[in-house]
Amino acid sequence: MIQAIDDNLQSKIDTLFDNMSLEEKVSQVQCVNVGHLSDDKIIDLIRNEKIGSMFVGNITLERSKRILDLTIQYNTGIPVIINADLVNGAGSRLHGGVTFPHQMGCAATDSEDLMESMGEITAREGRANGVHWTFAPVMDPCINLNNPMMHIRTSGDKPEHIMKMNSAFIKGVQKSGMMAATAKHFPGDGLDGRDTHITTLINDLSREEWEKTYGKIWRNIIDSGVLTVMCGHIALPFIDPEYEDESKRYKGPRPATLSKKIQLDFLRGELGFDGAIVSDAINMIGFGAHIPREEYGWRLIDEGSDMLLWTIPDFDSPRIIEAINDGRLSKERLDDAVRRILELKARVGLLNEKQEYPIITEKDREEYEKVSQKMADHSITIVRDTYESIPMKNLKDGAKVLTITAHYIEGQRKKSDKDDLEYIDQELEKRGFKVDHLINPNGIAEIQKIVDDYDAIFVNIKYPPRYGSIRLYGNSIELFKGSWWVDNKKVVFTSFGDPYKLYDLPSLHNYINVYSNYEVSQRAAVKVWLGEIEAVGKSPIELEGLIKREV
């Protein structure tokens, strides 16, 4: 459980709270996405809006540090807490930082020590560049293989393994007091085959079934002392059953973010979570389709959120204040949310006389990168190898190699296009191989004509988490037409994303799961292909008849 705040910090919280105006309280529970904003706009948010939190992402380390400096320089008395989705290390959202494999790849190492180290490194590098709060880890078990956004973002499908690995990560993140972790997405994603960016998901398990899976995970992680929980736009009918909105557009259970029963009665009351509850982003359709935009802010607070993710303060603040004044939103609920955010700031050192921001040296960075590569090297699983053709140890210097990317995008792309597993070709060329590369080629029209020209062909399937559907489709299907690959021992199939591609392609004679498309994972895959390291990753998922869980 979360430890009590010491008397000195509690006194600071009380003093700050007692001196806050209604307008300041309303600002304190809002988080604005500022990564794309100018310095002048950020200064305005700090000085005039007195915003409580800022979200950064897809910016450089330097830009993130600059935003921190602005919050310190223009501080109006209550420090701004900065958050980011540092799920796979600081580099997964701050360009130039150290990036670890996707969460499932990390879980496949079956190493609590590596997970804890990853958490420590994330906290240290993130804090050094201005981030106090990470929205990680993902607690959801990967139950439905058709869910387009979960799979490699999760730690697998076994509750005990998820608890073990994610608890280690949270311990690493929070142990120094530099960063708060966030367990997400309550009450549980990964069961529905759809996406909260598009619709409200429904976790339709019975109470008994939920307790055996999600409940086991959430009770454990709350007991571990995680400081914050993110509630998703996910319904839990056994707690809050079906309703019909006034317009009669929607008939079904409401999302947790619009449910006192789920957030306040169940998460806080029954499960005993005493930290801060943050909503998932309010621009998702799974939330926004239920109520008018004018109601977003006050309804989220009223239903149990303490921090509202991605508000527009000059739009939302007046409407929250109006709801307070006319009695739709109670002052007591707002006050409770404000106190929880102030307490969170105290726990990560923002109310200390002097805030701590470590300096990352070049030597530190080298050590962090070694840990990241070690994790990638220990994550890879050879799921199937019918003819024992992996590793391909007989490739000689100068051998001609073809790499093919089966990509989720429509159409073919040039090799120079960004984010096309480019480090694989670099690694193969470093080893003296002559490498050609194709993206979504046609198996009959192109590959059958040239297959005999190569000593090895590496087919790399890239389906990372994405909106819509995760199943094989479009041009990437064309690659597998024709029989050029059937029982061809010089062809190796590797998935750098969705780990269930044997479901789409059960006839493959070999198949490797890398669980991640990041640079370290690409480098690790090449080592496994060539026999430079052993594939020691343990599959954290199971698919009957195709993939065996090993943890």
TARAPE-V969120 format. One record per pair of residues at least 12 apart in sequence whose C-alpha atoms are under 10 Angstrom apart, sorted by the first residue. I is the first residue (numbers start at 1). J is the second residue. If there is no record, write none. Layout:
BEGIN
i-><I;I>
j-><J;J>
END
This chain:
BEGIN
i-><1;1;1;1;1;1;1;1;1;1;1;1;2;2;2;2;2;2;2;2;2;2;3;3;3;3;4;4;5;5;5;5;6;6;8;9;9;9;9;9;9;9;10;10;10;12;12;12;12;12;13;13;13;13;13;13;13;13;13;13;14;14;14;16;16;16;16;16;17;17;17;17;17;20;20;22;22;22;22;22;23;23;23;23;23;23;24;24;24;24;24;24;24;24;25;25;25;25;25;25;25;25;25;25;25;26;26;26;26;26;26;26;26;26;26;26;26;26;26;26;26;26;26;27;27;27;27;27;27;27;27;27;27;27;27;27;27;27;27;28;28;28;28;28;28;28;28;28;28;28;28;28;28;28;28;28;28;29;29;29;29;29;29;29;29;29;29;29;29;29;29;29;29;29;29;29;29;30;30;30;30;30;30;30;30;30;30;30;30;30;30;30;30;30;30;30;30;31;31;31;31;31;31;31;31;31;31;31;31;31;31;31;31;31;31;31;32;32;32;32;32;32;32;32;32;32;32;32;32;32;32;33;33;33;33;33;33;33;33;33;33;33;33;33;34;34;34;34;34;34;34;34;34;35;35;35;35;35;35;35;35;35;35;36;36;36;36;37;38;39;39;39;40;42;42;42;42;42;43;43;43;43;43;43;44;45;45;45;45;46;46;46;46;46;46;46;46;46;46;47;47;47;47;47;48;49;49;49;50;50;50;50;50;50;50;50;51;51;51;51;51;51;52;52;52;52;52;52;52;52;52;52;53;53;53;53;53;53;53;53;53;53;53;53;53;54;54;54;54;54;54;54;54;54;54;54;55;55;55;55;55;55;55;55;55;55;56;56;56;56;56;56;56;56;56;57;57;57;57;57;57;57;57;57;57;58;58;58;58;58;58;58;59;59;59;59;59;60;60;60;60;60;60;60;61;61;61;61;61;61;61;61;61;61;61;61;62;62;62;62;62;63;63;63;63;64;64;64;64;64;64;64;64;65;65;65;65;65;65;66;66;67;67;67;67;68;68;68;68;68;68;68;68;68;69;69;71;72;77;78;78;78;78;79;79;79;79;79;79;80;80;80;81;81;81;81;81;81;81;81;81;81;82;82;82;82;82;82;82;82;83;83;83;83;83;83;83;83;83;83;83;84;84;84;84;84;84;84;84;85;85;85;85;85;85;85;86;86;86;86;86;86;86;86;86;86;86;86;87;87;87;87;87;87;87;87;87;87;87;87;87;87;87;87;87;88;88;88;88;88;88;88;88;88;88;88;88;88;88;89;89;89;89;89;89;89;89;89;89;89;89;89;89;89;90;90;90;90;90;90;90;90;90;90;90;91;91;91;92;92;93;94;94;94;97;97;97;97;97;97;97;98;98;98;98;98;98;98;98;98;98;98;98;98;99;99;99;99;99;99;99;99;99;100;100;100;100;100;100;100;100;100;100;100;100;100;100;100;101;101;101;101;101;101;101;101;101;101;101;101;101;101;101;101;101;102;102;102;102;102;102;102;102;102;102;102;102;102;102;102;103;103;103;103;103;103;103;103;103;103;103;103;103;103;104;104;104;104;104;104;104;104;104;104;104;104;104;104;104;104;104;104;104;104;104;105;105;105;105;105;105;105;105;105;105;105;105;105;105;105;105;105;105;105;105;105;105;105;105;106;106;106;106;106;106;106;106;106;106;106;106;106;106;106;106;107;107;107;107;107;107;107;107;107;107;107;107;107;107;107;107;107;107;108;108;108;108;108;108;108;108;108;108;108;108;108;108;108;108;108;108;108;108;108;109;109;109;109;109;109;109;109;109;109;109;109;109;109;109;110;110;110;110;110;110;110;110;110;110;110;110;110;110;111;111;111;111;111;111;112;112;112;112;112;112;113;113;113;113;114;114;114;114;114;114;114;114;114;115;115;115;115;115;115;115;115;115;115;115;115;116;116;116;116;116;116;116;116;116;116;116;117;117;117;117;117;117;117;117;118;118;118;118;118;118;118;118;118;119;119;119;119;119;119;119;119;119;119;119;119;119;119;120;120;120;120;120;120;120;120;120;120;120;120;121;121;121;121;121;121;121;121;121;122;122;122;122;122;122;123;123;123;123;123;123;123;123;123;123;123;124;124;124;124;124;124;124;124;124;124;125;125;125;125;125;125;125;126;126;126;126;126;127;127;127;127;127;127;127;127;128;128;128;128;128;128;129;129;129;129;130;130;131;131;131;131;132;132;132;132;132;132;132;132;132;132;132;133;133;133;133;133;133;133;133;133;133;133;133;134;134;134;134;134;134;134;135;135;135;135;135;135;135;135;135;135;135;136;136;136;136;136;136;136;136;136;136;136;136;136;137;137;137;137;137;137;137;137;137;137;137;137;137;137;137;138;138;138;138;138;138;138;138;138;138;138;138;138;138;139;139;139;139;139;139;139;139;139;139;139;139;139;139;139;139;139;139;139;139;139;139;140;140;140;140;140;140;140;140;140;140;140;140;140;140;140;140;140;140;140;140;141;141;141;141;141;141;141;141;141;141;141;141;141;141;141;141;141;142;142;142;142;142;142;142;142;142;142;142;142;142;143;143;143;143;143;143;143;143;143;143;143;143;144;144;144;144;144;144;144;145;145;145;145;145;145;145;145;145;145;145;145;145;146;146;146;146;146;146;146;146;146;146;146;147;147;147;147;147;147;147;147;147;147;147;147;147;147;147;148;148;148;148;148;148;148;148;148;148;148;148;148;148;148;149;149;149;149;149;149;149;149;149;149;149;149;149;149;149;150;150;150;150;150;150;150;150;150;150;150;151;151;151;151;151;151;151;151;151;151;152;152;152;152;152;152;152;152;152;152;152;153;153;153;153;153;153;154;154;154;154;155;155;156;156;156;156;156;156;157;157;157;157;157;157;157;157;158;158;158;158;158;158;158;159;159;159;159;159;159;159;159;160;160;160;160;160;161;161;161;162;162;162;163;163;163;163;163;163;163;164;164;164;166;166;166;166;167;167;167;167;167;167;167;167;168;169;170;170;170;170;170;170;170;171;171;171;173;174;174;174;174;174;176;177;177;177;177;177;178;178;178;178;178;178;178;178;179;179;179;179;179;179;180;180;180;180;180;180;180;181;181;181;181;181;182;182;182;182;182;182;182;182;182;183;183;183;183;183;183;183;183;183;183;184;184;184;184;184;184;184;184;184;185;185;185;185;185;185;185;185;185;186;186;186;186;186;186;186;186;186;186;186;186;186;186;186;186;186;186;187;187;187;187;187;187;187;187;187;187;187;187;187;187;187;187;187;187;187;187;188;188;188;188;188;188;188;188;188;188;188;188;188;188;188;188;189;189;189;189;189;189;189;189;190;190;191;191;191;192;192;193;193;193;194;194;194;195;195;195;195;195;195;195;195;195;196;196;196;196;196;196;196;196;196;196;196;197;197;197;197;197;197;197;197;197;197;197;198;198;198;198;198;198;198;198;199;199;199;199;199;199;199;199;199;199;200;200;200;200;200;200;200;200;200;200;200;200;200;200;200;200;201;201;201;201;201;201;201;201;201;201;201;202;202;202;202;202;202;202;202;202;202;203;203;203;203;203;203;203;204;204;204;204;204;204;204;205;205;205;206;206;206;206;207;207;207;207;208;210;210;215;218;218;218;219;219;219;219;219;220;221;222;222;222;222;222;222;223;223;223;225;225;225;226;226;226;226;227;227;227;227;227;227;227;227;227;228;228;228;228;228;228;228;228;228;228;229;229;229;229;229;229;229;229;229;229;230;230;230;230;230;230;230;230;230;230;231;231;231;231;231;231;231;231;231;231;231;231;231;231;232;232;232;232;232;232;232;232;232;232;232;232;233;233;233;233;233;233;233;233;233;233;233;233;233;233;233;234;234;234;234;234;234;234;234;234;235;235;235;235;235;235;235;235;235;235;236;236;236;236;236;236;236;237;237;237;237;237;237;238;238;239;239;239;239;239;239;239;240;240;240;240;240;240;240;240;240;240;241;241;241;242;244;245;245;246;246;247;247;249;249;250;250;254;254;254;255;255;255;256;256;256;256;256;256;257;257;257;257;257;257;257;257;257;257;257;257;257;257;257;258;258;258;258;258;258;258;258;258;258;258;258;259;259;259;259;259;259;260;260;260;260;260;260;261;261;262;262;263;263;263;263;264;264;264;264;264;265;267;268;274;275;275;275;275;275;275;276;276;276;276;276;276;276;276;276;276;276;276;276;277;277;277;277;277;277;277;277;277;278;278;278;278;278;278;278;278;278;278;279;279;279;279;279;279;279;279;279;280;280;280;280;280;281;281;281;281;282;282;282;282;282;282;282;283;283;283;283;287;293;293;294;294;294;294;294;295;295;295;295;296;296;296;296;296;297;297;297;297;297;297;297;297;297;297;297;297;298;298;298;298;298;298;298;298;298;298;298;298;298;299;299;299;299;300;300;301;301;301;301;301;301;301;302;302;302;302;302;302;302;302;302;303;303;304;304;304;304;305;305;305;306;306;306;306;306;306;306;306;306;307;307;307;307;320;369;370;372;372;373;373;373;373;373;374;374;374;375;375;375;375;376;376;376;376;376;376;376;376;376;376;376;376;377;377;377;377;377;377;377;377;377;377;377;377;377;377;378;378;378;378;378;378;378;378;378;379;379;379;379;379;379;379;379;379;379;379;379;380;380;380;380;380;380;380;380;380;380;380;380;380;380;380;381;381;381;381;381;381;381;381;381;381;381;381;381;381;381;381;382;382;382;382;382;382;382;382;382;382;382;382;382;383;383;383;383;383;383;383;383;383;383;383;383;383;383;383;384;384;384;384;384;384;384;384;384;384;385;385;385;385;385;385;385;385;386;386;386;386;386;386;387;387;387;387;387;388;388;388;389;389;389;389;389;389;389;389;390;390;390;390;390;390;390;390;390;390;390;390;391;391;391;391;391;391;391;391;391;391;391;392;392;392;392;392;392;392;392;392;392;393;393;393;393;394;394;394;395;395;395;395;396;396;396;396;397;397;397;397;397;398;398;398;398;398;398;398;399;399;399;399;399;399;399;399;400;400;400;400;400;400;400;400;400;400;401;401;401;401;401;401;401;401;401;401;401;401;401;401;401;402;402;402;402;402;402;402;402;402;402;402;402;402;402;402;402;402;403;403;403;403;403;403;403;403;403;403;403;403;403;403;403;403;404;404;404;404;404;404;404;404;404;404;404;404;404;404;404;404;405;405;405;405;405;405;405;405;405;405;405;405;405;405;405;405;405;405;406;406;406;406;406;406;406;406;406;406;406;406;406;406;406;406;406;406;406;407;407;407;407;407;407;407;407;407;407;407;407;407;407;408;408;408;408;408;408;408;408;408;408;408;408;408;408;408;409;409;409;409;409;409;409;409;410;410;410;410;410;411;411;411;411;411;411;412;412;412;412;412;412;412;413;413;413;413;414;414;414;415;415;415;415;419;419;419;420;420;420;420;421;421;421;421;421;421;421;421;421;421;422;422;422;423;423;423;423;423;423;423;423;424;424;424;424;424;424;424;424;424;425;425;425;425;426;426;427;427;427;427;427;427;428;428;428;428;433;434;435;435;435;436;436;437;437;438;439;439;439;439;439;440;440;440;440;440;440;440;440;441;441;441;441;441;441;442;442;442;442;442;442;442;442;443;443;443;443;443;443;443;443;443;443;444;444;444;444;444;444;444;445;445;445;445;446;447;447;447;447;447;447;447;448;448;448;448;448;449;450;451;451;451;451;451;452;452;454;454;455;455;456;456;456;456;456;457;457;457;457;457;457;457;458;458;458;458;458;458;458;459;459;459;459;459;459;459;459;460;460;460;460;460;460;460;460;461;461;461;461;461;461;461;461;461;461;461;462;462;462;462;462;462;462;462;462;462;463;463;463;463;463;463;463;463;464;464;464;464;464;464;464;464;465;465;466;470;470;470;470;471;471;471;471;471;472;472;472;472;472;473;477;477;480;485;485;486;486;486;487;487;487;487;488;488;488;489;489;491;491;491;492;492;492;492;492;492;493;493;493;493;493;493;494;494;494;494;494;494;494;494;495;495;495;495;495;495;495;495;496;496;496;496;496;496;496;496;496;496;497;497;497;497;497;497;498;498;498;498;499;499;499;499;499;499;499;499;499;499;499;499;500;500;500;500;500;500;501;501;502;502;502;503;503;503;503;503;506;506;512;512;512;512;513;513;513;513;513;514;514;514;515;537;537;538;538;539>
j-><220;221;222;223;224;225;226;227;272;273;274;275;222;223;224;225;226;227;228;273;274;275;225;227;274;347;343;347;343;344;346;347;346;347;352;342;343;346;347;349;351;352;342;343;346;342;343;346;351;352;78;338;339;340;341;342;343;345;346;351;339;342;343;77;78;339;342;351;78;335;338;339;342;78;338;321;324;331;334;335;49;50;317;318;320;321;48;49;50;51;52;78;317;338;50;51;52;317;321;331;334;335;337;338;339;49;50;51;52;297;298;301;313;316;317;318;320;321;324;334;335;337;338;45;46;49;50;51;52;53;307;308;311;313;314;316;317;320;338;49;50;51;52;53;78;79;80;81;306;307;308;334;337;338;339;341;342;51;52;53;278;297;301;305;306;307;308;309;311;334;335;337;338;339;340;341;342;50;51;52;53;54;278;297;301;306;307;308;309;310;311;312;313;316;317;338;341;51;52;53;54;55;80;81;82;83;278;279;281;307;308;309;310;311;312;313;45;51;52;53;54;55;56;82;83;308;309;310;311;312;313;53;54;55;56;57;82;83;84;281;309;310;311;312;53;54;55;56;57;64;67;82;310;54;55;56;57;58;59;60;63;64;67;56;57;58;59;67;67;66;67;70;70;54;67;70;71;74;67;70;71;73;74;75;74;71;74;313;314;70;71;72;73;74;75;76;78;79;80;71;74;75;76;77;76;313;314;317;74;75;76;77;78;79;80;313;76;78;79;80;81;313;78;79;80;81;82;307;338;341;342;345;71;79;80;81;82;83;133;307;308;309;310;341;345;67;68;71;80;81;82;83;84;131;309;310;81;82;83;84;85;131;133;134;309;310;82;83;84;85;86;93;94;130;131;83;84;85;86;90;91;92;93;94;95;84;85;91;92;93;94;95;91;93;94;95;96;91;93;94;95;96;97;129;90;91;93;94;95;96;97;125;126;128;129;130;94;95;96;129;130;94;95;129;130;82;94;95;126;128;129;130;131;126;127;128;129;130;131;129;130;82;129;130;131;80;81;82;127;128;129;130;131;132;129;130;130;355;351;342;345;350;351;342;345;346;350;351;355;132;345;350;130;131;132;133;341;342;344;345;348;350;127;130;131;132;133;134;179;345;126;127;130;131;132;133;134;135;179;180;181;126;130;131;132;133;134;135;136;131;133;134;135;136;137;182;99;119;122;123;126;131;133;134;135;136;137;181;99;100;101;102;103;118;119;122;134;135;136;137;138;153;169;181;182;100;101;102;103;105;106;118;119;122;136;137;153;372;518;101;102;103;118;119;120;121;122;123;125;126;134;136;368;372;118;121;122;123;124;125;126;127;129;131;134;122;125;126;122;518;126;126;129;131;122;125;126;129;365;368;369;118;121;122;125;126;365;366;368;369;370;371;372;520;118;122;368;369;372;373;518;519;520;118;122;368;369;371;372;373;374;375;376;516;518;519;520;521;152;153;372;373;375;376;377;379;514;515;516;517;518;519;520;521;522;151;152;153;154;155;376;464;496;497;514;515;516;517;518;521;115;136;137;138;151;152;153;154;155;156;165;166;515;516;138;142;150;151;152;153;154;155;156;157;162;165;379;497;499;514;515;516;539;540;541;152;153;154;155;156;375;376;377;378;379;380;381;496;497;513;514;515;516;517;521;537;538;539;540;118;152;154;155;165;166;372;375;376;378;379;380;515;516;537;540;152;154;155;156;161;162;164;165;166;375;378;379;515;537;538;539;540;551;155;156;161;165;375;376;378;379;380;381;513;514;515;536;537;538;539;540;541;550;551;165;374;375;376;377;378;379;380;381;536;537;538;539;540;551;155;161;164;165;375;378;379;536;537;538;539;540;550;551;164;165;168;375;378;379;164;165;166;167;168;169;165;168;169;172;165;168;169;172;371;372;374;375;378;164;165;166;167;168;169;170;171;172;173;371;375;165;166;167;168;169;170;171;172;173;174;175;168;169;171;172;173;368;371;372;168;169;170;172;173;368;371;372;375;136;137;166;167;168;169;170;171;172;173;174;175;179;181;168;169;170;171;172;173;174;175;176;178;179;368;172;173;364;365;367;368;369;371;372;134;169;172;173;179;368;170;172;173;174;175;176;177;178;179;180;181;172;173;176;177;178;179;357;358;359;360;357;358;359;360;364;365;368;173;178;179;357;358;178;179;348;356;357;358;359;360;178;356;357;358;359;360;357;358;359;360;357;358;178;179;180;357;177;178;179;180;181;344;345;348;349;350;357;173;174;178;179;180;181;182;227;228;344;345;348;173;179;180;181;182;183;228;180;181;182;183;184;185;228;229;230;278;280;166;169;170;173;180;181;182;183;184;185;228;229;230;153;154;155;165;166;167;169;170;173;181;182;183;184;185;229;150;153;154;155;162;166;182;183;184;185;186;188;189;230;153;154;155;156;159;162;163;166;167;182;183;184;185;186;187;188;189;190;214;217;218;221;153;154;155;156;157;159;162;183;184;185;186;187;188;189;190;191;213;214;217;218;153;154;155;156;157;158;159;161;162;188;189;190;191;213;214;217;541;154;155;156;157;158;159;189;190;191;192;540;541;542;156;157;158;189;190;191;192;193;213;541;542;543;157;189;190;191;192;193;194;190;191;192;193;470;471;498;499;500;501;503;541;543;190;191;192;193;194;468;469;470;471;498;500;189;190;191;192;193;194;195;465;466;467;468;469;470;471;498;190;192;193;194;195;463;464;465;466;467;468;469;470;471;498;189;190;193;194;195;196;197;464;465;466;467;468;469;470;498;189;190;191;193;194;195;464;465;466;470;498;190;464;465;470;497;498;499;500;515;541;463;464;465;496;497;498;499;500;514;515;516;464;465;497;498;515;516;166;189;190;540;540;541;539;540;541;542;549;551;190;213;539;540;541;542;549;551;213;217;540;541;542;549;551;212;213;214;215;216;217;218;220;213;216;217;220;551;217;540;551;217;221;540;216;217;218;219;220;221;224;217;220;221;183;217;221;224;183;220;221;222;223;224;225;226;224;181;182;183;221;224;225;226;227;224;225;226;226;225;226;227;347;348;348;346;347;348;349;356;347;348;349;350;355;356;357;358;227;344;345;347;348;349;226;227;228;344;345;347;348;225;226;227;228;229;226;227;228;229;230;275;276;277;278;218;221;222;226;227;228;229;230;231;277;218;228;229;230;231;232;278;279;280;229;230;231;232;233;234;256;279;280;214;218;229;230;231;232;233;234;235;236;256;257;262;263;267;277;279;280;202;203;210;214;215;218;229;230;231;232;233;234;235;236;255;256;262;263;266;267;201;202;203;210;213;214;215;217;218;231;232;233;234;235;236;256;201;202;203;214;232;233;234;235;202;203;203;204;205;204;234;468;469;470;467;468;469;233;234;284;285;286;466;467;468;469;232;233;234;255;280;281;284;285;286;287;467;233;281;282;283;284;285;286;287;288;467;468;284;285;286;287;288;289;467;468;233;234;255;284;285;286;287;288;289;290;232;233;234;235;252;253;254;255;256;284;285;286;287;288;289;290;232;233;234;235;236;253;254;255;256;286;287;233;234;235;236;237;252;253;254;255;256;234;235;236;237;238;253;255;234;235;236;237;238;241;253;236;237;238;236;237;238;239;236;237;238;239;238;236;238;271;267;271;273;267;270;271;272;273;271;273;267;271;272;273;274;275;271;272;273;273;274;275;273;274;275;276;273;274;275;276;277;343;344;347;348;273;274;275;276;277;278;306;340;341;344;267;273;274;275;276;277;278;279;280;305;257;276;277;278;279;280;281;305;307;309;255;256;257;258;262;263;267;277;278;279;280;281;304;305;255;256;257;258;278;279;280;281;282;284;286;287;254;255;256;257;258;259;279;280;281;282;284;285;286;287;288;253;254;255;256;257;258;280;286;287;252;253;254;255;256;257;258;259;262;286;253;254;255;256;259;261;262;252;253;254;255;256;262;253;262;253;256;259;261;262;265;266;252;253;254;255;256;259;260;261;262;266;253;254;261;254;290;290;291;290;291;290;291;289;290;289;290;286;287;290;286;287;290;279;287;300;303;304;305;277;278;279;280;282;286;287;299;300;301;302;303;304;305;308;279;287;290;291;296;299;300;301;302;303;304;305;299;300;302;303;304;305;300;301;302;303;304;305;303;304;303;304;277;303;304;305;277;302;303;304;305;304;304;304;340;306;337;340;341;343;344;304;305;306;307;336;337;338;339;340;341;342;343;344;301;304;305;306;307;308;337;340;341;300;301;304;305;306;307;308;309;337;341;300;301;304;305;306;307;308;309;310;305;307;308;309;310;308;309;310;311;296;297;300;308;309;310;311;296;309;310;311;300;315;316;315;316;318;319;320;316;319;320;323;308;311;316;319;320;309;311;312;313;315;316;317;318;319;320;321;323;316;317;318;319;320;321;322;323;324;328;329;330;334;320;323;328;329;320;329;320;329;330;333;334;336;337;323;328;329;330;331;332;333;334;337;329;333;333;334;336;337;333;334;337;333;334;335;336;337;338;339;340;341;337;338;340;341;334;520;520;520;521;519;520;521;523;524;520;521;524;520;521;524;537;514;515;516;518;519;520;521;522;523;524;525;537;514;520;521;522;523;524;525;527;528;533;534;535;536;537;514;521;524;533;534;535;536;537;538;513;514;515;516;521;524;525;535;536;537;538;539;512;513;514;515;516;521;524;525;528;534;535;536;537;538;539;494;511;512;513;514;515;525;528;534;535;536;537;538;539;540;550;494;510;511;512;513;514;528;534;535;536;537;538;539;494;499;502;510;511;512;513;535;537;538;539;546;547;548;549;493;502;508;509;510;511;512;513;546;547;489;492;493;508;509;510;511;512;487;489;508;509;510;511;487;488;489;509;510;489;509;510;488;489;490;491;492;509;510;529;489;490;491;492;510;511;512;528;529;530;531;535;492;526;527;528;529;530;531;532;533;534;535;456;489;490;491;492;528;529;530;531;532;529;530;531;532;455;530;531;433;455;456;530;431;432;433;455;429;431;432;433;434;429;431;432;433;434;435;455;431;432;433;434;435;454;455;456;432;433;434;435;436;453;454;455;456;457;425;428;429;433;434;435;436;437;453;454;455;456;457;458;490;425;433;434;435;436;437;438;450;451;453;454;455;456;457;458;459;491;421;424;425;428;435;436;437;438;439;456;457;458;459;460;491;492;420;421;436;437;438;439;440;441;447;457;458;459;460;461;479;493;420;421;422;437;438;439;440;441;458;459;460;461;462;476;479;494;495;496;420;438;439;440;441;459;460;461;462;463;472;473;475;476;477;478;479;480;495;420;439;440;460;461;462;463;464;472;473;474;475;476;477;440;461;462;463;464;466;469;470;471;472;473;474;475;476;477;439;440;462;463;473;474;475;476;440;473;474;475;476;439;440;441;474;475;476;438;439;440;441;442;475;476;438;439;440;441;437;438;439;436;437;438;439;517;518;519;439;460;462;517;460;461;462;496;517;518;519;521;522;523;437;519;522;517;518;519;520;521;522;523;526;458;460;519;521;522;523;524;525;526;437;522;523;526;522;523;522;523;524;525;526;527;523;526;527;530;455;454;454;456;457;454;457;457;458;459;459;460;475;476;479;461;474;475;476;477;478;479;480;475;476;477;478;479;480;475;476;477;478;479;480;481;482;476;477;478;479;480;481;482;483;484;485;478;479;480;481;482;483;484;478;479;481;482;479;479;480;481;482;483;484;485;481;482;483;484;485;484;484;484;485;488;490;491;484;490;490;491;490;491;488;489;490;491;492;485;488;489;490;491;492;493;490;491;492;493;494;526;529;479;485;491;492;493;494;495;511;492;493;494;495;496;497;512;517;476;493;494;495;496;497;498;499;501;513;517;476;494;495;496;497;498;501;515;516;517;495;496;497;498;499;501;516;517;495;496;497;498;499;515;516;517;497;498;498;497;498;500;501;498;500;501;503;504;498;501;503;504;505;504;504;505;505;508;509;507;508;509;507;508;509;510;508;509;510;509;510;508;509;510;508;509;510;511;512;529;508;509;510;511;512;513;510;511;512;513;514;515;525;529;511;512;513;514;515;516;517;525;512;513;514;515;516;517;518;521;522;525;513;514;515;516;517;518;513;514;515;516;511;512;513;514;515;516;539;540;541;542;543;547;513;541;542;543;546;547;513;546;543;546;547;543;544;545;546;547;545;546;525;528;529;535;525;535;537;538;539;535;537;539;539;550;551;550;551;551>
END
